[in-house]
Amino acid sequence: MNNTISNGERLKSSPRDVFMYLFATITLYFSVWSIINLLHQHINVLFPDPLNPYFEPGSSMRWSMALLITIFPAYLWVSRFLHRDLLVNPEKIEIRVRRWLMYLTLFLAALLVIGDLVALIYSFLEGEITTRFVLKVLSVLVVAGAVFWYYLYDLRAKASPLSGRALLFVRGAIIFVALAVIAGLFVAGSPFKQRLLRFDRQKVNDLQNIQWQAVNYWQKKQALPPDLEALRDDISGYAVPRDPQTGAGYEYRTTGDRTFELCAEFNLPSSGGTTFYARPYPIPELPQGESWDHKEGRTCFERTIDPDLYPPQKPVPMVR
């Protein structure tokens, strides 16, 4: 119903009003979460945590960027639609769904600011104040404070065009989000680069799988496989993987009784330092990581089997 009720009663909300204001609120919450997470990932890159040397921001950062690229424009559109609707129907400024959701947003923003300050004070008392932590606290404070200020202004304002200060704030917020997303593209890498990196990761996983099969072959037969086809096992169903990018087989050759070499073509160099990959067959008693650093182009990995770490296995006698 769109008619004002007498005796000071507020206008009832139509289904469209409920849907549009709910849509605006949900997209706002997702946008706020995404921009805070994106800012935190930028801070993680600028100030790496020495206790987490293998941090990789790409996946989390790309999720935040994907949400902002799709949801933030939707929030801007529905907010503009609702503002124009208020200019045409100023009596709607008092509908319950609008005021309830705006007060809810103010309430949550206030809780976020208070919780942020509590975390800051607690960390200070614990003696764990670092530049990385302070910047994360400030990012939450700035975003939550901006939301609180704007919605408090909107709650008090009348159905009129945005003031110059509010318009400047909106434009600044849009530019800020756009810059954060653009910077994320440089940090996380372009989609084309990510495709190449995924190929390289799969190649390393394949080589690791082949390596374990070669070690297992040596443990059982006390000899290295003469070629990769010797690793094929029709009973277990194991087939030697091939390069997922070109379809060619990986290079393998023995260089001694207990030494062998695995080679592959890589698109990009690894990030540097010691790179660790999860084992396809985790074995608790073996070393937990191994270096798979590689350069761009053809890279070979030399491996030596240590019989103390990988002792030969005695054949199990057949029971007749």
KEKE-3310 file (N, C-alpha, C; in steps of 0.2 Angstrom, whole numbers, plus 5000, padded with zeros to 4 digits):
npx = (5004:5003:4998:4997:4994:4982:4983:4997:5002:5014:5019:5015:5025:5028:5029:5039:5047:5052:5059:5069:5076:5080:5089:5098:5104:5110:5119:5127:5133:5140:5149:5156:5162:5170:5179:5186:5192:5200:5208:5215:5222:5231:5239:5245:5253:5261:5267:5274:5270:5282:5280:5273:5279:5275:5264:5251:5242:5234:5221:5212:5212:5207:5194:5188:5190:5182:5169:5168:5168:5156:5146:5147:5144:5131:5126:5128:5119:5106:5105:5105:5094:5084:5086:5082:5069:5064:5065:5055:5044:5043:5037:5040:5051:5049:5045:5044:5053:5064:5069:5071:5081:5091:5094:5098:5110:5118:5119:5126:5138:5143:5145:5156:5166:5168:5172:5183:5192:5193:5200:5212:5216:5218:5228:5238:5240:5244:5256:5259:5258:5260:5266:5259:5247:5241:5238:5228:5218:5216:5211:5198:5192:5191:5183:5171:5168:5166:5154:5145:5145:5139:5127:5121:5120:5111:5100:5096:5094:5083:5071:5079:5091:5108:5119:5134:5145:5141:5140:5153:5159:5153:5158:5172:5172:5169:5180:5190:5187:5188:5202:5208:5204:5210:5223:5224:5223:5236:5244:5238:5239:5236:5222:5227:5240:5237:5232:5243:5251:5243:5245:5259:5259:5252:5260:5271:5265:5263:5276:5280:5272:5276:5290:5288:5282:5293:5302:5295:5296:5309:5311:5304:5310:5324:5330:5330:5317:5318:5312:5298:5287:5288:5283:5270:5255:5244:5235:5234:5229:5237:5243:5256:5257:5254:5261:5250:5248:5254:5252:5263:5275:5283:5300:5312:5326:5339:5353:5362:5364:5355:5351:5341:5333:5321:5312:5304:5294:5292:5281:5283:5294:5297:5292:5303:5315:5312:5301:5287:5277:5262:5262:5257:5255:5254:5267:5270:5283:5292:5302:5294:5293:5299:5311:5305:5309:5309:5314:5310:5305:5313:5317:5326:5325:5336:5337:5341:5340:5339:5344:5342:5332:5322:5320:5324:5311:5307:5302:5286:5282:5273:5258:5254)
npy = (4994:5011:5023:5036:5034:5041:5050:5050:5038:5027:5024:5009:4996:4991:4975:4977:4987:4981:4970:4978:4985:4975:4969:4980:4981:4968:4967:4978:4973:4962:4968:4976:4967:4961:4971:4974:4962:4962:4973:4968:4958:4965:4971:4960:4956:4968:4968:4955:4940:4934:4922:4915:4910:4904:4910:4913:4925:4925:4917:4920:4934:4935:4930:4940:4951:4947:4947:4960:4966:4961:4963:4975:4985:4982:4985:4999:5002:4999:5007:5019:5018:5018:5030:5039:5035:5039:5053:5055:5049:5056:5053:5040:5039:5036:5023:5007:4996:5002:5010:5001:4992:5001:5006:4993:4992:5003:4998:4986:4991:4999:4990:4983:4993:4995:4982:4981:4991:4985:4974:4980:4986:4975:4968:4977:4977:4964:4965:4964:4973:4977:4984:4978:4973:4984:4992:4983:4984:4998:4998:4991:5000:5011:5008:5003:5014:5023:5018:5019:5033:5037:5031:5036:5049:5048:5043:5054:5063:5072:5068:5072:5079:5072:5080:5091:5087:5073:5068:5069:5060:5048:5047:5046:5034:5025:5027:5023:5009:5004:5007:4998:4986:4986:4987:4974:4966:4967:4962:4949:4944:4942:4935:4927:4925:4917:4906:4900:4898:4888:4878:4875:4872:4860:4852:4851:4844:4832:4828:4825:4815:4805:4804:4798:4786:4781:4779:4770:4759:4757:4753:4741:4733:4735:4742:4755:4761:4757:4766:4777:4770:4758:4760:4759:4751:4739:4733:4741:4751:4762:4775:4783:4801:4814:4829:4842:4853:4852:4839:4830:4818:4817:4820:4808:4800:4789:4791:4785:4771:4774:4786:4798:4808:4821:4830:4845:4856:4873:4887:4899:4906:4899:4906:4909:4905:4891:4880:4872:4858:4848:4831:4818:4806:4805:4802:4799:4797:4801:4815:4831:4840:4846:4853:4861:4871:4880:4886:4897:4889:4874:4863:4853:4841:4834:4819:4809:4793:4789:4776:4774:4782:4778:4763:4747:4735:4719:4705:4699:4682:4670:4663:4646)
npz = (5000:4996:5002:5013:5030:5042:5057:5061:5059:5052:5034:5026:5021:5004:4995:4985:4991:5003:4997:4989:4999:5008:4998:4996:5009:5011:5000:5004:5016:5011:5003:5012:5020:5010:5006:5017:5019:5008:5010:5021:5015:5006:5016:5022:5012:5010:5023:5028:5038:5049:5055:5046:5033:5021:5016:5005:4996:4985:4982:4992:4990:4977:4978:4986:4977:4967:4973:4976:4963:4957:4967:4973:4963:4961:4974:4973:4963:4967:4978:4973:4965:4976:4982:4972:4972:4984:4982:4973:4980:4994:5006:5009:5017:5029:5031:5038:5035:5030:5040:5050:5045:5042:5055:5060:5053:5057:5071:5069:5063:5073:5083:5076:5076:5090:5094:5086:5092:5105:5102:5098:5110:5118:5112:5113:5127:5128:5122:5109:5098:5082:5066:5056:5062:5068:5056:5050:5060:5059:5046:5047:5056:5049:5038:5044:5052:5041:5035:5046:5048:5036:5035:5047:5043:5032:5039:5046:5036:5025:5012:5000:4987:4988:4999:4996:5003:5006:4993:4989:4998:4994:4981:4984:4991:4980:4972:4980:4983:4969:4967:4976:4971:4958:4962:4968:4957:4952:4963:4965:4952:4935:4926:4916:4919:4931:4925:4919:4931:4937:4928:4930:4944:4943:4936:4944:4955:4947:4945:4957:4961:4952:4957:4969:4966:4959:4969:4978:4969:4969:4982:4983:4973:4973:4963:4951:4941:4923:4914:4913:4909:4915:4928:4927:4932:4930:4939:4951:4944:4941:4931:4922:4924:4912:4904:4908:4900:4887:4884:4882:4887:4903:4907:4911:4919:4924:4934:4941:4953:4963:4960:4951:4938:4935:4924:4917:4907:4912:4914:4921:4933:4949:4965:4972:4985:4996:4991:4996:4993:4995:4999:4988:4993:5009:5021:5037:5043:5034:5027:5029:5019:5003:4991:4977:4968:4953:4937:4923:4909:4903:4917:4928:4941:4952:4961:4975:4982:4999:5007:5021:5025:5016:5017:5009:5005:5011:5001:5003:5008:4998:5003:5003)
capx = (5000:5007:4994:4999:4989:4981:4985:5004:5005:5019:5017:5016:5030:5026:5034:5045:5051:5055:5064:5074:5079:5084:5094:5103:5107:5114:5125:5131:5136:5145:5154:5160:5167:5175:5184:5190:5197:5205:5213:5220:5227:5236:5243:5248:5258:5266:5270:5273:5271:5288:5278:5269:5283:5272:5257:5249:5236:5230:5215:5207:5211:5203:5187:5186:5189:5176:5163:5167:5167:5149:5141:5147:5140:5124:5124:5127:5113:5100:5105:5103:5087:5080:5087:5078:5062:5063:5064:5048:5039:5046:5033:5043:5057:5047:5043:5047:5058:5069:5072:5073:5087:5096:5096:5102:5116:5121:5120:5132:5144:5145:5148:5162:5171:5169:5176:5190:5195:5194:5206:5218:5218:5220:5234:5243:5241:5248:5263:5259:5257:5265:5263:5254:5241:5238:5235:5222:5214:5214:5206:5192:5190:5189:5177:5165:5166:5163:5147:5141:5144:5135:5120:5118:5118:5105:5094:5094:5093:5076:5071:5082:5097:5114:5123:5140:5149:5139:5142:5160:5160:5151:5163:5178:5172:5169:5187:5194:5186:5191:5209:5209:5203:5215:5230:5223:5225:5243:5246:5236:5241:5230:5219:5231:5245:5235:5231:5250:5253:5240:5248:5265:5258:5250:5266:5275:5262:5264:5283:5281:5269:5281:5295:5286:5282:5300:5305:5292:5298:5316:5311:5302:5315:5331:5333:5326:5313:5322:5309:5292:5282:5289:5279:5263:5252:5237:5231:5232:5227:5242:5246:5260:5254:5258:5261:5243:5248:5256:5251:5269:5277:5288:5307:5315:5332:5343:5360:5366:5360:5350:5349:5338:5332:5315:5312:5298:5294:5288:5279:5285:5299:5294:5292:5309:5316:5311:5294:5284:5271:5259:5263:5251:5254:5258:5270:5272:5290:5297:5302:5288:5293:5305:5311:5303:5310:5310:5315:5305:5307:5315:5320:5327:5326:5340:5335:5345:5337:5343:5341:5340:5325:5318:5324:5321:5306:5308:5296:5281:5282:5267:5255:5251)
capy = (5000:5017:5028:5038:5033:5047:5050:5050:5031:5027:5021:5002:4994:4986:4970:4979:4991:4976:4967:4982:4987:4970:4968:4985:4979:4962:4969:4982:4969:4958:4973:4978:4961:4960:4977:4973:4956:4963:4977:4964:4954:4969:4972:4954:4956:4973:4967:4948:4938:4929:4915:4911:4911:4901:4913:4915:4929:4925:4914:4925:4941:4934:4930:4947:4955:4944:4949:4967:4968:4960:4965:4982:4989:4981:4990:5006:5003:4998:5013:5025:5017:5019:5037:5042:5033:5044:5060:5055:5048:5058:5050:5033:5040:5034:5016:5003:4992:5006:5012:4995:4990:5007:5005:4987:4993:5007:4994:4982:4995:5002:4984:4982:4998:4993:4976:4983:4994:4980:4969:4984:4987:4968:4966:4982:4974:4958:4967:4961:4978:4977:4988:4974:4972:4991:4993:4979:4987:5004:4997:4989:5006:5016:5005:5003:5021:5026:5015:5022:5040:5038:5029:5040:5055:5046:5042:5060:5068:5072:5066:5078:5076:5072:5086:5091:5082:5066:5066:5068:5054:5042:5046:5044:5027:5021:5027:5019:5002:5003:5006:4992:4980:4986:4984:4967:4962:4967:4957:4942:4941:4943:4928:4923:4922:4912:4900:4897:4896:4882:4872:4874:4868:4853:4849:4849:4838:4826:4825:4823:4808:4801:4803:4793:4779:4778:4777:4764:4754:4755:4750:4734:4729:4737:4745:4761:4759:4759:4771:4779:4765:4753:4762:4758:4745:4738:4730:4746:4756:4768:4777:4789:4807:4818:4836:4844:4859:4850:4832:4826:4814:4820:4817:4804:4796:4787:4794:4780:4765:4776:4793:4799:4815:4822:4836:4847:4863:4877:4893:4904:4904:4899:4913:4910:4902:4884:4879:4866:4855:4843:4825:4815:4800:4807:4797:4803:4796:4804:4822:4834:4845:4845:4859:4860:4877:4880:4892:4897:4884:4867:4863:4846:4840:4828:4815:4803:4789:4788:4769:4774:4785:4773:4756:4742:4731:4712:4702:4695:4676:4668:4657:4641)
capz = (5000:4995:5004:5020:5035:5046:5064:5062:5058:5046:5028:5026:5016:4999:4994:4982:4996:5007:4993:4987:5005:5010:4993:4998:5015:5010:4996:5008:5021:5008:5001:5018:5022:5005:5005:5023:5018:5002:5013:5025:5011:5004:5022:5023:5007:5012:5029:5029:5044:5049:5057:5041:5028:5015:5015:4998:4996:4979:4982:4996:4987:4971:4980:4988:4971:4963:4976:4975:4956:4956:4972:4975:4958:4963:4979:4971:4958:4971:4983:4968:4964:4982:4983:4967:4974:4989:4979:4970:4985:5000:5012:5010:5021:5036:5031:5044:5033:5029:5046:5054:5042:5043:5062:5061:5050:5062:5076:5067:5062:5080:5086:5073:5078:5097:5094:5083:5097:5110:5099:5098:5117:5121:5109:5116:5134:5127:5120:5102:5093:5076:5061:5052:5066:5068:5050:5050:5065:5056:5040:5050:5059:5043:5034:5048:5053:5035:5035:5052:5047:5030:5037:5052:5039:5028:5043:5048:5031:5022:5005:4995:4984:4992:5000:4993:5007:5005:4987:4989:5001:4989:4975:4986:4992:4974:4969:4985:4981:4963:4967:4980:4966:4953:4966:4969:4951:4952:4968:4964:4946:4930:4925:4911:4923:4935:4922:4918:4937:4939:4925:4934:4950:4942:4934:4950:4958:4944:4946:4964:4961:4949:4961:4975:4962:4958:4976:4980:4964:4971:4989:4982:4968:4974:4957:4949:4935:4918:4911:4916:4907:4920:4934:4925:4936:4928:4945:4955:4940:4941:4924:4923:4921:4906:4905:4906:4895:4880:4883:4881:4893:4907:4906:4917:4917:4929:4934:4946:4956:4968:4958:4945:4937:4932:4920:4914:4905:4916:4911:4925:4938:4956:4969:4976:4992:4996:4989:4998:4991:4999:4996:4986:4997:5015:5025:5043:5045:5029:5028:5027:5013:4998:4987:4970:4965:4946:4933:4918:4904:4905:4923:4930:4948:4954:4967:4977:4987:5005:5010:5028:5025:5012:5017:5005:5008:5010:4998:5007:5005:4997:5007:4999)
cpx = (5004:5003:4996:4993:4988:4984:4992:5006:5009:5016:5019:5021:5027:5031:5040:5050:5055:5061:5070:5079:5083:5090:5100:5107:5112:5120:5129:5136:5142:5151:5159:5165:5172:5181:5188:5195:5202:5210:5218:5225:5233:5241:5247:5254:5264:5270:5269:5274:5277:5286:5274:5273:5280:5265:5257:5243:5231:5223:5210:5206:5207:5196:5184:5185:5183:5169:5162:5165:5159:5144:5141:5144:5133:5121:5123:5121:5107:5100:5103:5096:5082:5080:5082:5070:5060:5061:5057:5043:5042:5043:5036:5049:5055:5044:5047:5053:5064:5073:5074:5080:5093:5099:5100:5109:5121:5123:5126:5138:5147:5148:5155:5167:5173:5174:5183:5194:5197:5200:5212:5221:5221:5227:5240:5245:5245:5255:5264:5257:5262:5261:5257:5247:5237:5235:5229:5217:5211:5209:5199:5188:5187:5183:5171:5163:5163:5155:5143:5140:5139:5128:5117:5116:5112:5099:5091:5092:5085:5077:5073:5088:5103:5117:5130:5145:5148:5141:5149:5162:5159:5156:5170:5178:5172:5176:5191:5193:5189:5199:5211:5209:5208:5222:5230:5225:5233:5247:5245:5238:5235:5228:5223:5237:5243:5234:5238:5252:5250:5243:5255:5264:5256:5256:5271:5272:5263:5271:5283:5277:5273:5287:5293:5285:5289:5303:5302:5294:5305:5316:5309:5307:5322:5334:5328:5323:5317:5319:5302:5287:5282:5285:5272:5260:5245:5232:5229:5228:5231:5244:5250:5257:5258:5257:5254:5242:5249:5254:5257:5271:5282:5295:5309:5321:5336:5350:5364:5361:5354:5349:5346:5336:5325:5315:5305:5299:5289:5287:5282:5290:5295:5295:5299:5309:5314:5303:5292:5278:5268:5261:5257:5249:5258:5260:5273:5280:5295:5297:5296:5288:5300:5305:5309:5304:5312:5311:5310:5309:5309:5319:5320:5328:5330:5338:5339:5341:5341:5340:5340:5333:5320:5321:5320:5316:5307:5301:5292:5281:5274:5264:5252:5245)
cpy = (5006:5023:5030:5037:5039:5045:5048:5043:5031:5023:5014:5001:4989:4981:4972:4983:4986:4972:4972:4984:4981:4968:4973:4983:4973:4963:4973:4978:4964:4962:4975:4973:4960:4965:4976:4967:4958:4968:4973:4960:4958:4971:4966:4954:4962:4971:4959:4945:4933:4922:4911:4913:4909:4904:4915:4918:4928:4923:4919:4931:4940:4934:4937:4951:4953:4947:4956:4969:4966:4963:4972:4987:4988:4985:4997:5007:5003:5005:5019:5025:5020:5027:5041:5041:5038:5051:5060:5054:5049:5054:5043:5033:5037:5027:5012:4999:4996:5008:5007:4993:4995:5007:4999:4988:4997:5003:4990:4985:4997:4996:4982:4986:4996:4987:4977:4986:4990:4976:4973:4985:4980:4967:4971:4979:4968:4959:4965:4966:4978:4982:4984:4974:4979:4993:4990:4982:4994:5003:4995:4996:5011:5014:5005:5010:5025:5024:5018:5029:5041:5036:5033:5047:5053:5045:5049:5065:5067:5069:5071:5075:5076:5079:5085:5086:5075:5064:5065:5062:5048:5042:5044:5037:5023:5021:5023:5011:5000:5002:5000:4986:4980:4984:4977:4963:4962:4962:4950:4939:4941:4935:4924:4921:4917:4906:4896:4894:4889:4876:4870:4870:4861:4849:4847:4843:4832:4823:4822:4816:4803:4799:4798:4786:4776:4776:4771:4758:4752:4751:4742:4730:4731:4739:4750:4758:4761:4765:4772:4773:4759:4754:4760:4751:4744:4736:4736:4752:4763:4769:4783:4795:4810:4825:4839:4849:4856:4843:4827:4823:4818:4817:4814:4800:4794:4789:4790:4775:4768:4784:4793:4806:4815:4829:4838:4854:4867:4884:4899:4902:4903:4905:4914:4907:4895:4884:4872:4864:4849:4836:4821:4809:4802:4801:4800:4802:4799:4812:4826:4839:4844:4851:4857:4867:4876:4886:4892:4893:4877:4867:4855:4846:4833:4825:4809:4799:4787:4781:4769:4777:4781:4766:4751:4737:4724:4710:4698:4688:4674:4662:4652:4637)
cpz = (5000:4998:5012:5025:5040:5053:5065:5061:5051:5040:5028:5020:5010:4998:4990:4986:5000:5003:4992:4993:5008:5005:4995:5004:5014:5006:5000:5013:5017:5005:5006:5020:5016:5005:5011:5022:5013:5005:5017:5021:5008:5010:5023:5018:5008:5018:5031:5036:5045:5052:5052:5034:5021:5014:5007:4997:4990:4979:4986:4993:4981:4973:4982:4982:4967:4966:4975:4968:4954:4961:4973:4970:4959:4969:4977:4967:4963:4976:4979:4967:4970:4983:4978:4969:4979:4987:4976:4975:4992:5007:5014:5015:5028:5036:5035:5041:5032:5035:5050:5051:5043:5051:5064:5058:5054:5068:5075:5066:5069:5083:5083:5075:5086:5097:5091:5089:5103:5108:5100:5105:5120:5118:5112:5123:5133:5124:5113:5097:5088:5071:5057:5056:5066:5062:5048:5054:5062:5050:5042:5052:5054:5040:5038:5050:5047:5034:5040:5050:5041:5032:5042:5048:5035:5032:5045:5043:5029:5015:5000:4992:4989:4993:4997:4997:5006:4998:4986:4992:4997:4984:4978:4988:4986:4972:4974:4983:4974:4963:4971:4975:4961:4956:4967:4963:4950:4957:4966:4957:4941:4929:4920:4915:4928:4932:4921:4925:4939:4935:4928:4940:4949:4939:4939:4954:4954:4945:4953:4965:4957:4953:4966:4972:4961:4964:4978:4975:4967:4978:4988:4978:4969:4968:4955:4942:4929:4914:4915:4915:4912:4927:4933:4929:4934:4934:4949:4951:4939:4934:4925:4920:4916:4908:4903:4901:4888:4879:4882:4888:4897:4906:4912:4914:4923:4928:4938:4948:4960:4966:4952:4944:4933:4930:4917:4912:4909:4913:4914:4930:4945:4960:4972:4983:4991:4996:4992:4995:4995:4995:4994:4990:5004:5019:5031:5044:5040:5030:5025:5021:5009:4993:4979:4966:4958:4943:4927:4912:4907:4912:4925:4938:4949:4960:4968:4983:4993:5007:5017:5029:5021:5011:5012:5008:5006:5006:5003:5004:5004:5001:5003:5003)
residu = (MET:ASN:ASN:THR:ILE:SER:ASN:GLY:GLU:ARG:LEU:LYS:SER:SER:PRO:ARG:ASP:VAL:PHE:MET:TYR:LEU:PHE:ALA:THR:ILE:THR:LEU:TYR:PHE:SER:VAL:TRP:SER:ILE:ILE:ASN:LEU:LEU:HIS:GLN:HIS:ILE:ASN:VAL:LEU:PHE:PRO:ASP:PRO:LEU:ASN:PRO:TYR:PHE:GLU:PRO:GLY:SER:SER:MET:ARG:TRP:SER:MET:ALA:LEU:LEU:ILE:THR:ILE:PHE:PRO:ALA:TYR:LEU:TRP:VAL:SER:ARG:PHE:LEU:HIS:ARG:ASP:LEU:LEU:VAL:ASN:PRO:GLU:LYS:ILE:GLU:ILE:ARG:VAL:ARG:ARG:TRP:LEU:MET:TYR:LEU:THR:LEU:PHE:LEU:ALA:ALA:LEU:LEU:VAL:ILE:GLY:ASP:LEU:VAL:ALA:LEU:ILE:TYR:SER:PHE:LEU:GLU:GLY:GLU:ILE:THR:THR:ARG:PHE:VAL:LEU:LYS:VAL:LEU:SER:VAL:LEU:VAL:VAL:ALA:GLY:ALA:VAL:PHE:TRP:TYR:TYR:LEU:TYR:ASP:LEU:ARG:ALA:LYS:ALA:SER:PRO:LEU:SER:GLY:ARG:ALA:LEU:LEU:PHE:VAL:ARG:GLY:ALA:ILE:ILE:PHE:VAL:ALA:LEU:ALA:VAL:ILE:ALA:GLY:LEU:PHE:VAL:ALA:GLY:SER:PRO:PHE:LYS:GLN:ARG:LEU:LEU:ARG:PHE:ASP:ARG:GLN:LYS:VAL:ASN:ASP:LEU:GLN:ASN:ILE:GLN:TRP:GLN:ALA:VAL:ASN:TYR:TRP:GLN:LYS:LYS:GLN:ALA:LEU:PRO:PRO:ASP:LEU:GLU:ALA:LEU:ARG:ASP:ASP:ILE:SER:GLY:TYR:ALA:VAL:PRO:ARG:ASP:PRO:GLN:THR:GLY:ALA:GLY:TYR:GLU:TYR:ARG:THR:THR:GLY:ASP:ARG:THR:PHE:GLU:LEU:CYS:ALA:GLU:PHE:ASN:LEU:PRO:SER:SER:GLY:GLY:THR:THR:PHE:TYR:ALA:ARG:PRO:TYR:PRO:ILE:PRO:GLU:LEU:PRO:GLN:GLY:GLU:SER:TRP:ASP:HIS:LYS:GLU:GLY:ARG:THR:CYS:PHE:GLU:ARG:THR:ILE:ASP:PRO:ASP:LEU:TYR:PRO:PRO:GLN:LYS:PRO:VAL:PRO:MET:VAL:ARG)
# end
